[in-house]
Amino acid sequence: QQRQGQIQIELERRVEERTAELAEANRALRRSEERLRLVIDATSDGVWDWDPRTGLSFYSDRWYAMLGYAPGEFEPIHANWIDRIHPDDRAAMEAAIQAHFDSGAEYNTEFRMRAKSGDWRWIHSRGKLTERDDAGHPLRMVGTHADITARKRAEAELQRHRDHLEELVAERTAELQRANTELRQAMNQLVQVEKLAALGNLVAGMAHELNTPLGNTRTVASAL
């Protein structure tokens, strides 16, 4: 009985120690979760966390808000994310994720997503695969979304200005070329006129020289 009592006391001690360890681990987990929540709340980016096996995801409040949705307004599954990507951008986005899975290539891409209003918002998406199973299959990928619509609009406006400037330069260049052609033609005409004038002067001079001896001859003949 004494031996059993000692064993019982030892078991109780170990249970207490284990309980204390679990309690401390839970407190540490809560602190980590709180730090993560504060980081997510502080950033202007939307945060996503995706399980490629099941499609289940986590989307932060900001992730929903940048598309005009209330937090949790639609189910956080990967299919709902993909469904909101512009059809012209979807294949490139999925290819970028697959390349990241296959070769570790950086997942850093831009695409359009349909907002609740129906407008298209430009999104800069970055992420990283953080877990694989023993067979190497993806288990977890986390990342962020940033709304870059304003930047894209500014870039488009800048491109329009550049295109307009290039059109003006092309038009001005064409005008200068036409003016240069017209100037060369005018100069050629002037040269031709000057040549004709010079020829006329030459002919007149020769005629004068020819007429002068004839006049002298007439004068001599009259005197005789």
VENFENGI-V9046 format. One record per pair of residues at least 6 apart in sequence whose C-alpha atoms are under 8 Angstrom apart, sorted by the first residue. I is the first residue (numbers start at 1). J is the second residue. If there is no record, write none. Layout:
# VENFENGI-V9046
i/j
I/J
I/J
This chain:
# VENFENGI-V9046
i/j
40/46
40/47
40/60
41/62
44/62
44/146
45/62
45/63
45/144
45/145
45/146
45/147
46/59
46/60
46/61
46/62
46/63
46/64
46/66
46/144
46/145
46/146
47/58
47/59
47/60
47/62
47/63
47/142
47/143
47/144
47/145
48/57
48/58
48/59
48/60
48/63
48/142
48/143
48/144
48/145
49/57
49/58
49/59
49/140
49/141
49/142
49/143
50/56
50/57
50/58
50/78
50/140
50/141
50/142
51/57
51/138
51/139
51/140
51/141
52/138
52/139
52/140
52/141
53/138
53/139
55/77
55/78
55/79
56/76
56/77
56/78
57/76
57/77
57/78
58/76
58/77
59/72
59/76
60/71
61/70
61/71
61/72
62/71
63/145
64/70
64/71
64/72
64/73
65/71
66/115
66/147
67/113
67/114
67/115
67/116
67/121
68/115
68/116
68/117
69/115
69/116
74/80
82/90
84/113
84/114
84/115
85/111
85/112
85/113
85/114
86/111
86/112
86/113
86/114
86/120
89/111
89/112
90/111
93/109
93/110
93/111
96/107
96/108
96/109
97/107
99/105
99/107
100/106
100/107
100/128
100/129
101/129
101/138
106/127
106/128
107/125
107/126
107/127
107/128
108/124
108/125
108/126
108/127
109/124
109/125
109/126
110/122
110/123
110/124
110/125
111/122
111/123
111/124
111/125
112/120
112/121
112/122
112/123
113/120
113/121
113/122
113/123
114/120
114/121
115/121
121/147
121/148
121/149
122/147
122/148
122/149
122/152
123/145
123/146
123/147
123/148
123/149
124/145
124/146
124/147
124/148
125/143
125/144
125/145
125/146
126/143
126/144
126/145
127/141
127/142
127/143
127/144
128/141
128/142
128/143
129/138
129/139
129/140
129/141
129/142
130/139
130/140
130/141
130/142
131/138
131/139
131/140
131/141
132/138
132/139
132/140
133/139
